[in-house]
């Protein structure tokens, strides 16, 4: 059974070293530490100098904050199983609403290996950090202690701009002789940066909080809320967008009598919250309350999921996109250098809404190429010209006419069943709306085909 060090211990003989680790990082056992030298043990737990601060999937100005992670987040599987009944209108197909809640167990379950962020949706994201202390006496390890802090960010309502950050301090473990009875744990949420800088948030005062190990173990849950009122943002088309960096900070302070790196502060990967009042998205008038107009989301890449499986209403379109990703040079128009974007985090698509002329031009170029390769009658039998990337993206068929740096003919067209093409278009529209996708390069999404 572990116990605090005796006050009679020789002054200066008690040391402790605290490290901040990914939530699933292995921690050496006390036996392993005692079989090793303290120096080697601490080296094995050392944090790299370029510890990441920013999830790989972050978009917008917050993507340039700090150091980008190299390990992708775990992403919730949103595959759909619905099929379109025979004779039904494509409008009968709807894209599923993104999740707006996340339980602590969901967060923990998706933090395996080196993963430090889980994206359930753009309205439910979590991160975590493990805090481990090695307690030594006269350079010999005598105990270890560990706890993990999980932070979940959620936007539970579309009609409310309030964002919630739930902190849970859990998985307290102590082995051998430690000083945990007097160890202090601090929780803090910091808005490290926002764009525009003049925007003023409203933050609840539930944090910061500092408690001893026993106190925190007895009361392990805290919630902080953050909200930016509308009218403070920027962006084309009166988007009224505010971007921010929300950085949790976890502090561990050694008790009296112990010497070491104290206080030690760890920073889990940050959150990238975003608020907007775009007129083309939901709740643009606040349901009559102008103080609530618009909404909030996390500024991370969204994932549009299409199904190529039998019975899927968008099957033909999904198969087309799948081919464009897997074998782009075999698609039309011909281009030996073609590399169609949209399937990789580093090559996302960007919604095109405000420039109607460019959207129409994307569509006109696609139809031109369908006619060139399949003739004037390509639409016979109820077919339509399907294009990818979508005409509603900046990467659409006419991209080369608007950006001289874009690879020419870097898209794919194909005549497809009109009903399935319509269903896919309806799903895309619903995806844009439900995920609060804003126009322009400061947002983005990728496409996954099952």
C-alpha positions in Angstrom: 0.0 0.0 0.0 1.4 3.4 -0.9 1.9 6.1 1.7 3.3 9.7 1.8 6.9 10.1 2.6 7.8 10.6 6.3 8.7 14.0 7.6 11.7 12.5 9.2 13.3 11.9 5.8 16.5 13.7 5.2 16.0 17.1 3.8 16.9 17.3 0.1 16.7 13.5 -0.4 13.2 13.5 -1.9 12.9 14.4 -5.5 10.1 14.0 -8.1 9.9 14.4 -11.9 6.6 15.1 -13.7 6.1 14.4 -17.4 3.1 15.1 -19.6 2.3 12.3 -22.0 -0.3 11.3 -24.6 -3.3 9.6 -22.9 -2.4 6.1 -24.0 1.4 6.3 -23.6 2.9 3.4 -21.6 4.4 4.2 -18.2 7.3 2.1 -16.8 6.4 0.1 -13.7 8.0 0.8 -10.4 10.0 -2.4 -10.8 11.2 -1.4 -14.2 12.2 2.0 -12.9 14.1 0.5 -9.9 16.0 -1.9 -12.3 17.1 1.1 -14.3 18.8 4.3 -13.4 16.6 7.4 -12.9 18.4 9.2 -15.7 17.6 6.5 -18.2 14.0 6.2 -17.0 13.4 10.0 -17.4 15.0 9.9 -20.8 12.6 7.3 -22.0 9.7 9.5 -20.9 11.1 12.8 -22.2 8.8 14.9 -24.2 10.1 15.8 -27.7 11.2 19.4 -28.2 8.6 19.9 -31.0 5.6 18.7 -29.0 2.6 19.3 -31.2 0.0 21.8 -30.2 -2.4 21.8 -33.1 -4.4 18.8 -34.5 -3.6 17.9 -38.1 -7.2 18.5 -39.2 -7.5 22.1 -38.1 -8.4 24.6 -40.9 -8.6 28.3 -41.0 -6.2 30.8 -39.3 -5.8 28.5 -36.3 -4.1 25.9 -38.5 -1.0 28.1 -38.4 -0.9 28.2 -34.6 1.9 26.4 -32.9 3.2 23.0 -34.2 0.9 20.8 -36.3 0.5 17.2 -35.2 1.7 14.5 -37.6 -0.6 11.8 -36.3 -4.2 12.1 -37.6 -7.1 12.3 -35.2 -9.4 9.3 -34.8 -12.6 10.2 -36.7 -16.1 8.9 -36.0 -17.5 6.5 -38.6 -20.6 8.3 -40.1 -21.3 5.8 -42.8 -25.0 5.7 -43.9 -27.0 2.6 -44.5 -30.2 4.2 -45.8 -31.4 3.3 -49.4 -33.7 5.2 -51.7 -37.0 3.5 -52.3 -37.9 2.7 -55.9 -39.6 5.7 -57.5 -38.8 8.1 -54.6 -37.5 11.6 -55.3 -33.8 12.2 -54.7 -35.0 14.9 -52.3 -36.2 12.2 -50.0 -32.5 11.4 -49.1 -31.1 13.4 -46.3 -27.6 13.6 -44.9 -27.4 12.5 -41.2 -27.2 15.2 -38.6 -23.7 15.4 -37.0 -23.4 14.3 -33.4 -23.5 17.1 -30.9 -22.6 15.2 -27.7 -19.8 12.9 -26.6 -19.5 10.9 -23.5 -16.3 10.5 -21.5 -16.2 6.8 -22.3 -16.4 7.7 -26.0 -13.5 10.0 -25.7 -11.4 7.5 -23.7 -12.3 4.6 -26.1 -11.0 6.6 -29.1 -7.6 7.6 -27.6 -5.6 4.5 -28.4 -2.0 4.4 -29.4 -0.5 7.7 -30.3 -3.9 9.4 -31.0 -4.4 12.6 -29.0 -7.6 13.9 -30.6 -10.9 12.4 -31.4 -13.3 14.1 -33.8 -16.8 12.7 -33.5 -18.1 15.7 -35.6 -17.4 19.4 -36.0 -19.6 19.8 -32.9 -18.0 17.2 -30.7 -14.2 16.9 -30.3 -12.0 15.7 -27.4 -8.4 15.6 -26.4 -6.5 14.4 -23.4 -3.2 14.4 -21.5 -1.6 11.9 -19.0 0.4 13.3 -16.1 2.9 11.0 -14.6 5.2 11.7 -11.7 8.2 9.5 -10.7 9.0 9.9 -7.0 12.6 9.2 -5.8 14.6 9.1 -2.6 18.4 9.6 -2.9 18.1 9.1 -6.7 16.3 5.7 -6.3 12.7 5.4 -7.6 10.3 4.7 -4.7 6.9 5.4 -6.3 4.9 6.5 -9.3 1.6 8.4 -9.7 -0.5 9.0 -12.7 -3.8 10.7 -13.6 -5.3 11.6 -17.0 -7.3 14.7 -17.9 -9.9 14.4 -20.8 -11.3 17.5 -22.3 -14.5 17.4 -24.5 -15.6 20.3 -26.6 -19.2 20.3 -27.7 -21.8 22.5 -29.3 -25.1 20.9 -28.2 -27.5 23.3 -29.8 -27.7 24.9 -33.3 -29.8 27.7 -31.9 -27.2 28.8 -29.3 -23.7 30.0 -29.9 -22.4 28.6 -26.6 -19.6 26.1 -26.7 -18.9 23.8 -23.8 -15.6 22.4 -22.6 -15.9 19.5 -20.1 -12.8 18.5 -18.1 -12.6 15.1 -16.4 -9.7 14.1 -14.2 -9.7 10.4 -14.0 -7.7 7.1 -13.7 -5.8 8.1 -10.6 -3.1 5.5 -9.9 -0.3 5.5 -7.3 2.3 2.8 -6.6 4.9 2.7 -3.9 5.7 5.7 -1.8 4.5 9.0 -3.2 3.6 12.6 -2.1 0.2 12.6 -3.8 -1.7 13.6 -0.7 -0.2 17.1 -1.1 0.1 17.2 -4.9 -1.9 20.0 -6.4 -3.7 19.7 -9.8 -4.7 22.8 -11.7 -7.1 23.1 -14.6 -7.3 26.1 -16.8 -8.7 27.0 -20.3 -7.0 29.8 -22.2 -8.2 31.6 -25.3 -4.6 31.9 -26.7 -5.6 33.8 -29.8 -8.6 34.9 -31.8 -9.3 36.4 -35.2 -10.2 39.2 -35.4 -8.2 40.2 -32.3 -10.8 42.8 -31.4 -13.5 40.2 -30.8 -14.4 39.8 -27.1 -15.5 36.4 -25.7 -17.8 35.7 -22.8 -16.2 33.0 -20.7 -17.7 31.3 -17.6 -15.6 31.6 -14.4 -15.8 27.9 -13.4 -12.1 27.7 -14.3 -9.3 28.0 -13.4 -9.4 25.6 -10.4 -6.7 24.0 -8.3 -7.2 21.1 -5.9 -5.1 18.6 -4.2 -5.0 15.0 -5.5 -7.6 13.7 -3.0 -9.8 16.7 -3.6 -9.7 16.4 -7.3 -10.3 12.7 -7.1 -13.4 13.4 -5.1 -14.6 16.1 -7.4 -13.2 15.3 -10.9 -15.6 17.1 -13.4 -15.6 20.8 -14.4 -17.3 22.6 -17.3 -16.3 25.9 -18.9 -18.4 27.7 -21.5 -17.2 30.1 -24.2 -19.3 32.3 -26.5 -18.6 35.2 -28.9 -21.6 37.3 -29.6 -22.5 37.9 -33.3 -21.4 41.0 -35.1 -17.7 40.8 -34.2 -16.5 38.7 -37.1 -15.3 39.1 -40.6 -15.6 37.2 -43.9 -17.1 37.5 -47.4 -20.8 37.6 -47.7 -21.5 38.8 -44.2 -20.2 35.5 -42.8 -19.3 37.2 -39.5 -16.7 34.6 -38.6 -14.6 34.6 -35.4 -11.9 32.0 -35.2 -10.1 31.2 -31.9 -7.6 28.9 -30.2 -8.8 27.4 -27.0 -5.8 25.9 -25.1 -6.4 23.7 -22.0 -3.6 23.9 -19.5 -3.0 21.2 -16.8 -0.6 22.1 -14.0 0.9 19.7 -11.5 2.6 21.2 -8.4 4.7 19.1 -6.0 4.0 19.1 -2.3 6.3 20.7 0.3 9.4 18.7 0.9 9.7 17.4 -2.6 12.2 18.9 -5.1 11.7 18.8 -8.8 10.3 20.5 -11.9 7.4 22.2 -10.2 5.0 23.6 -11.1 4.9 21.6 -14.4 2.3 22.6 -17.0 1.1 20.4 -19.8 -0.9 21.5 -22.8 -3.1 18.9 -24.6 -3.7 19.6 -28.3 -5.7 22.7 -28.6 -9.3 23.2 -29.8 -10.0 25.4 -32.8 -13.5 26.9 -32.1 -15.3 29.0 -34.7 -18.4 31.2 -34.6 -20.3 32.5 -37.6 -23.5 34.2 -38.7 -23.4 33.3 -42.4 -26.7 34.1 -44.0 -26.7 31.0 -46.1 -26.5 28.7 -43.0 -29.0 27.8 -40.4 -30.2 30.1 -37.6 -29.0 33.1 -39.5 -31.7 35.2 -37.8 -31.4 33.7 -34.3 -35.1 32.5 -34.4 -36.0 36.1 -33.8 -33.3 36.7 -31.2 -30.5 38.6 -32.9 -28.1 37.9 -30.0 -28.3 34.2 -30.9 -28.0 34.4 -34.7 -25.6 32.0 -36.3 -23.8 29.2 -34.6 -20.6 27.6 -33.5 -18.5 24.7 -34.7 -14.9 23.4 -34.4 -12.7 24.5 -37.3 -11.6 21.1 -38.4 -11.9 19.3 -41.7 -15.3 17.7 -42.1 -15.7 14.3 -43.8 -18.4 13.8 -46.5 -19.2 10.1 -46.6 -20.7 8.5 -49.7 -21.5 4.9 -50.2 -20.7 2.8 -53.3 -22.5 -0.2 -51.9 -25.6 -1.7 -53.6 -28.8 0.0 -52.7 -27.1 3.3 -51.8 -29.0 6.2 -53.5 -25.8 7.8 -54.5 -24.0 4.6 -55.5 -23.1 5.6 -59.1 -21.7 9.0 -58.0 -19.7 7.3 -55.2 -18.3 4.8 -57.7 -17.3 7.7 -60.0 -15.5 9.5 -57.2 -13.8 6.2 -56.1 -12.4 5.8 -59.6 -11.3 9.4 -59.7 -9.3 8.9 -56.5 -7.9 5.4 -57.3 -7.2 5.8 -61.1 -7.4 9.5 -62.0 -5.5 9.3 -65.3 -8.1 6.8 -66.6 -10.9 9.3 -66.2 -12.1 12.1 -68.6 -10.8 14.6 -69.6 -7.5 12.9 -70.3 -4.5 14.2 -68.4 -1.4 12.0 -67.6 -0.6 14.2 -64.6 -4.1 14.2 -63.1 -4.3 13.9 -59.3 -7.8 14.6 -58.2 -8.0 16.3 -54.7 -10.4 15.7 -52.0 -9.4 12.4 -50.3 -6.4 13.5 -48.3 -6.1 15.9 -45.3 -3.4 17.8 -47.2 -5.6 18.2 -50.3 -9.1 19.1 -49.1 -12.0 20.6 -51.0 -13.4 24.1 -50.2 -17.0 25.1 -50.5 -17.9 27.6 -53.2 -21.1 29.4 -52.5 -20.9 33.1 -52.9 -19.5 33.3 -56.4 -22.5 32.0 -58.5 -20.7 32.9 -61.7 -17.8 30.5 -60.9 -20.2 27.7 -59.8 -22.0 28.0 -63.2 -18.7 28.0 -65.0 -17.7 24.8 -63.2 -20.9 23.2 -64.4 -20.5 24.5 -67.9 -17.0 23.1 -68.3 -18.1 19.7 -67.0 -21.0 19.6 -69.5 -18.6 20.6 -72.3 -16.3 17.7 -71.5 -19.2 15.2 -71.2 -20.3 16.3 -74.6 -16.8 16.1 -76.0 -16.2 12.5 -74.9 -19.8 11.0 -75.0 -21.4 13.1 -77.7 -24.5 15.4 -77.8 -26.7 12.6 -76.7 -24.8 11.7 -73.5 -27.9 12.4 -71.4 -30.1 9.9 -73.2 -31.9 7.5 -70.9 -32.1 9.9 -68.0 -28.4 10.5 -67.5 -26.7 13.6 -66.3 -23.1 14.9 -66.4 -21.6 14.2 -63.1 -18.4 16.1 -62.1 -15.8 15.7 -59.4 -14.6 17.7 -57.6 -18.1 19.1 -57.2 -19.2 22.3 -59.0 -19.9 23.8 -55.6 -16.2 23.7 -54.7 -13.2 25.9 -55.6 -11.5 22.8 -57.0 -14.4 22.3 -59.6 -13.9 21.8 -63.3 -13.2 25.5 -64.1 -10.5 25.9 -61.4 -7.7 26.4 -63.9 -9.5 29.5 -65.4 -9.5 31.2 -62.0 -6.1 30.1 -60.7 -3.0 29.8 -62.9 -1.3 27.6 -60.4 -3.9 24.8 -60.7 -3.1 21.7 -62.7 -5.1 21.8 -65.9 -7.9 19.2 -66.4 -7.5 18.0 -62.9 -11.1 16.8 -62.5 -13.3 13.9 -63.7 -16.6 13.9 -65.6 -18.9 11.0 -66.4 -22.6 10.6 -67.6 -24.5 8.9 -64.7 -28.0 8.0 -63.7 -29.8 11.3 -63.1 -31.8 10.1 -60.1 -28.6 8.9 -58.3 -26.8 12.1 -59.3 -29.7 14.1 -57.8 -29.6 12.1 -54.6 -25.9 12.7 -54.3 -26.4 16.4 -54.8 -29.0 16.5 -52.2 -26.8 14.7 -49.7 -24.0 17.2 -50.5 -26.3 20.1 -49.9 -27.4 18.6 -46.6 -23.7 18.0 -45.6 -22.8 21.6 -46.2 -25.7 22.9 -44.2 -25.5 20.5 -41.2 -21.8 20.9 -40.9 -21.9 24.7 -41.1 -19.5 24.7 -44.1 -18.6 28.3 -44.9 -17.4 29.6 -48.3 -13.7 29.9 -49.0 -10.3 28.7 -48.2 -10.7 29.0 -44.4 -12.9 25.9 -44.2 -12.5 22.5 -45.9 -13.7 18.9 -46.2 -12.6 15.6 -47.6 -14.6 12.8 -49.2 -14.6 9.1 -48.1 -16.2 6.3 -50.1 -17.1 2.9 -48.6 
